[in-house]
Amino acid sequence: MKTINPREVYRSLISLHVMLCVITSLLIGSIYTYKNQSSQPMSSDNIWYELIIPLLALITFLISHFLGKKKYKLITPKIQLIEQLLIYKQVKIIQWTSLMGSAILAAVSFFITSQQNLILYSMMLGVMMLYFRPIKSKIIEDLNLSPDHARVLDSD
């Protein structure tokens, strides 16, 4: 059985983040391009999407944030670095997918209603996904790693 080292977990976290960001960008761009190719008029009947989408995005992100904080509380100094990184990876996946889902929902809502604000919400959520990228210093801070674990993570 192959053992996992911190470098592999960190690289898989980075590649997963890049993959989710690229997929989100491609979906948003495809929906925007396809909608601009069609000549459907803007529907003012569905203006409530402009209220629902940001609220839903905020609620889902807050839920993912609190779920992450709850998982971080499970980490004790006795847990190995690999297990701490795997918990961190789970938390980040939850956060990224909540942002990705909200961004895609906003893009689909733009496709349905043609309201430009919805595609802007979608793009802002995509930028937020980029902001929450995995950085070693942020991992050390979030996990409150011991100096020994921090050195192991930084050495890779």
N, C-alpha and C positions, 0 to 999 in steps of 0.2 A: 504494500500500500504506500502510495506516494505521500510524503508530508508536504503540507502547504507552508510556504514562508510568507512573511509580511509583504515582501516585494510583490509576490504574485497576487495577493489580495488587493494591494494598492493599484497595481496595473489593471486588474480586472475591473476595479471600481472606476478608474479613469476611462477605460474602453467602453464600459457600459454607459457612462455619462455622455461620452461623445456620440455613441450610437443613438441614444435617446434624443439628444439635441439635434442630430442630423435628421432623424425620422420626423421630429416635430417640425423642423424648418421646411423639409420637403413637403409635408402634408399641408402646412399653412400656405406655402408658395403655390402648390398645385391647386388648392381650392381657390385661392385669390386669382390665379391666372385663368382658371376655367370659368370662374364667375365673370371676370371682365371680358371674356370672349363672347359670352351670351349677352343678349340685349334685353334682359328682363328689367322692368321698372322696379324702383324701390318700394317696398311694402311698408306703409306706415301703420298697418294693423298690428304688427308684432313689435311695437316699441318697448314692450315690457322685457324683451331680451336684454336690453341695455342695462336694466336693473338686476335681473336675475343672474346673468353671467358673472359680473364682478362679485356679487354676494356669494355665489356658489364657489367661485375660485377662492375667496377669502375663507369661507367656512371649511372647505376641504383642506386648504393649507394649514389652517389653525389646528384642525383635527390631526393632521399628519405630524405637525410640530409637537403637539402634546403626547401623541403616541411615541414619538422619538424620545421625548424627555422621560417618559415612563420606562422605555427600554434602557436608557442611559443609567437610570437608577439601579438597574439590575447588575450593573458592572461594579465589581469589587476589585481592590488592588490584587487579590489573590488569583484572579482570572488571567490566563495567559494572553499575550498580546494578539495572537491569531484570533482567539475567541472575541476579544474586544473589537478587533477590526471587522469581523464578520457581523457583529451586532451593529457597528457603525454602517456597514454596507447595507444591512436591512433597513435601517432608518433612512438612509439616503435614497434608497430605491422607493420607499413609500413617499418621501417628499417629492422626488422627481416625477413619479407617476401621477401624483395629485396635480402637479403643475402641468404636466403633459396632457392629462385628461381635460383639464380646464381650458388649455390652449386649443385643443382640438374641438372641444365643445363650442368655444367662441368662434372658431373658424367655420364650423358647420352652421352655426347660427348666422354668421355673415352670409354664407351661401344661401340660406333660406330667405333672409330678409333684405340683403344688399345694404345693410347699414354699416357705413365705414367705421364707426366706433368699435364695432365688434371685431373687425380684423386688427384694429389697433390694440385692443385688449389681448387678443391672441398673440400678437408680436411682443407685447410687454411681458406676458407670461413666459414666452420663449426666452426673453432676455433674463428673466428671473431664474430660469433653469441654468443659464450660463453663469449667473452670479453664484449659485449654490454648487459650484464645481468642487471636486475634492482636492484640497490643498493639504500638504503635510502639516503645516503649522496649525491649520484649523482642526485637523484630526487630533493633534496633540492637545489642543485647547478643549475641544468637545469631550474627548474621552478622559481628560485630566490624567494623562499618562505620567508615569513615574519617569525620572530622568534616564533610567536604564532603558525603559521601553522607547522613550523618545529618541535615544541614540540609535537603537536598533532600527527604528522606522526611518530616521534621517540618513543612516548609513547606506541605505539601498538606493 
